[in-house]
Amino acid sequence: MKREPTKRLGAGKTDSEEIKTHPWFKNINWDDVYNRKLVHPKPPKKEIKVTRAALSLEEKAYGAYANIGQFDMKYVPNMESIL
């Protein structure tokens, strides 16, 4: 986060090697990155629960615009169970 580009990591004579040897990247296999073999971690899917309170907050937040972007009840599964 240096303002002057010449002082930034990787802007020196060794170019990207300076970045590759930085301790933050010590566990990275750069050959796997180059050959596109590196598997990135996938974030876990989170289940979103729709509650009466959440719907109420949305209506309050949008005020006069409550119908814009509001939940369409026919597409929310098991809506009867939470209302």
Secondary structure, DSSP 8 states (H G I E B T S, - for coil): --SSGGGSTT-STTTHHHHHTSGGGTT--HHHHHTT---------------HHHHHHHHHHHGGGTTTT---GGGSTTHHHH-
